[in-house]
Amino acid sequence: MNTQKRLLHILLLTVVSLAPALCPAQGLPSGVTKVTSVEGITEYSLPNGFRFLVFPDPSKPTITVNMTYLVGSRQEGSGEGGMAHLLEHMVFKGSTHHLNIMQELTEHGCRPNGSTDFDRTNYFETFKASDENLKWALDMESDRMVNSFIKKEDFDKEFSVVRNEFEMGENNPFAVLYKHTMAAAYLAHSYGRPVIGNKSDVERVPMDQLQAFYHKYYQPDNAVLTVAGKVDEPQIVALVNEYFGKIPRPTRTLTPTHTVEPAQDGERLTVVRRVGEVQAIFVVYHTPDGGHPDQPVLDVLANVLGEQSSGRLYKALVDNKKATQVFANAQQYNEPGVIMFVALLNKADSLDGARDTMLATIDGVVKEPPSKEEVERAKARLEKQVEMTLRNSEEVGLFLSEYLAQGDWRLIFHDRDLLRKVTPADVQRVAAAYLKTSNRTVGEFIPDPKPDRAEIPAKTDIATLLKDYKGEAAMAAGEAFDPSPKNIESRLQRYTLPSGMKVSLLAKKTRGASVHANIVLHFGDLESLQGKSSTAELAGRTLIRGTAHMNRQQIQDEIDKLKAQLFVSGGATSANVGIETTNENLPAVLRLAGEILKEASLPESEFEEIRKEQLTGLDFGKTEPQSLAFTEISRTMYPFPKGDVRGTESIPEEIEDVKAAKLEDAKAFYHHFYGASNGELAVVGDFDTAAVKKEIESLFGAWKSPAKFERVKTGFQKIAPVNQTIETPDKENAVFIAATRLNIGDVDADYPALVFGNYMLGGGFLNSRLATRIRVKDGLSYNVRSSLSAKSHEKDGQFQAFAIAAPQNIAKVEVAFKEEMERALRDGFAQKEMDDDRSGWLQSQQVTRSEDESLVRILASRDYDGRTMAWDEELEKKVSALTPDDVAKAVRRNIDLSQISIIKAGDFKKVAATK
């Protein structure tokens, strides 16, 4: 359960609370009031103060139920740090009528989670649309609202899991620097304290206080429910009234937070010194609350400065090789927030030089206001992000939590309207108002006899702001689509181009006329790819940086103009293009993707930037437990010699190869291997089939691959097991990985039983066997999971388990893992356990296929393997027919506990020294 807001958000225009005018509606159940409706989303209220939003989207065969409680770390008092986040964990432990919530989530095939932030806590579950699932979700959420157990025995186990999650953040230097920077920026307000709290508060919080916090804030008048997806609105209104209307309005009164952060008197500096290989600079300025009309202007300002190719900070720092990456974001909260600028640089780069350039560039936007071109480019990108969010009802259902935390969900539309009106003069005005030296946190204190303070406006009156707001027409809805393998196959058009590329087209009506596409190219063979891994990856990452006709900025501007997402990557054996756009723009986006793949110029300056960025990432991994552990387990499982494309190099070896890679070799690789002869192209969504066929034929029909292609095979090899420890000094979180090779392919008779056996062991949600033992029962780890893989074209698979824990607990994790594996091998699985988990597994397959972004990848993969969706249908039939004896025998035949290798990475010497 993620606890902290990502360091730099994709644009999400956040909001602040209002008491809306009530709008009675005919035909509603007694006591239900329709509050307002904007662009397809309707808000209702109940007499007990409970509010709920309904967002029908018939194009998705799924439903997302999202419960937002308007409480976060902002409401915590002294000694209560992390209490809101701890409750996020505790309400998964069961309630009066739902004793095992984790098991129920699995049984209903949910994609669930919860998260805590400064101003809100939310819980959601996305599941296959059905009356049974919907009623279960509403009943579960209404029950845990007021009947969660919050028991001491659960708390005693969970606080170490939360501490483990805290330690996971402590491993990340940038997360630590973010925490310290926010603490320095805020002297009085609770936004300066981390959402996850601190270990001492979490470990020592009295149970009666935690229960009091729960009973105070988890109440109907402090919660907003969102139901989005394939739903019948009158049915939802009736069901919500049935499940939530019976909860009484609480008698307590919630006291608003009243702390106001004083105007900053001068620059502040914070320095963090920890083990690491990468340097970072954060620069923070105080800004108004999320509902202030300056917020859309601040978003444009952040984009003008921090955009990844045309931004002023990017040009000043990355283009001039003073930094490897830059970011910027206007963070919007219920109360006055911040705008943040970040630069990452190599250890060898000058921190002073980068800081001076960074501050000068930020200051310069006041003296040299942004051009019309800069502002329009930023607005196009930001508006595109809003529109793409609104196309996906599942995302809207979740992101509304952020807007509700600001006070009103309608601000996503209101701020979009304001964004369209932003001018260069607006950006200059806002920059002058807030980007003042005295309002900055990064530097040293400097006495000033005449301080020039940034006075932050008073909190916005959102009720007045949005009193009569109506918004635009609701986005067009899509068709109700059945994501079963049989229906998908019946709707597909498959054919092969003269070049050899396989094409799969699935046309259907979607919300906002959205469409996804996936292009995969396969190339090379074992011999021809020898020693080319690093060169190939650098070439693949540079593809989108320039073509024969367009530079990097022109490509990005075209993507934004087309309101699309276009991702291009490549490695030693394949290249991949991911596309999301709309019906009218698909042909143009396909042409752009074709130009990038067929006419890439691999500019030298861009190649060098990619090289430096990759080296920065590798340097970061040199001290990170997870990077080191996964690298080592891969080297252990596949011990191929250096240069073999099937092997994994050590991080120092990879750094050496990246440094030695030459641009001319990358260009030679591109020209020698790239082509469509051995590729797949899948399109799913709202598109004109004839027009798309014509475009695909024109782009890829005659583009053949110059070099021979043959699948690279690893071949099964029995590996001598190892049990290895890697020391990572000054890291508070450690990593455990266990793995073994399997002599199996996905066509073998044991494969369905192994897939389902892995799901029960560690592939499901928190009630899987490993998670139940290591996280829930023993309270050792925040993240526990297992995975199983097998190939279609040879016998070579792998079973792997992963966990994180405090270094002093890794030995206990290892013992628990072995005991649970021994129990599975010895005792097998119970019929009820299988029946419960099987329902969840089958529904989760449906949920995955209902996401068009996932479905295009599945279709391309099936074409590569020469399969139809009948393969998926057959796999589900086989899993449905499995008996406990089938699964037990398959697991015993293929997994030998004595052959499992274990890698552990962490600061174990520090633990030993304290004993």
Disulfide bonds with the S-S distance in Angstrom:
none
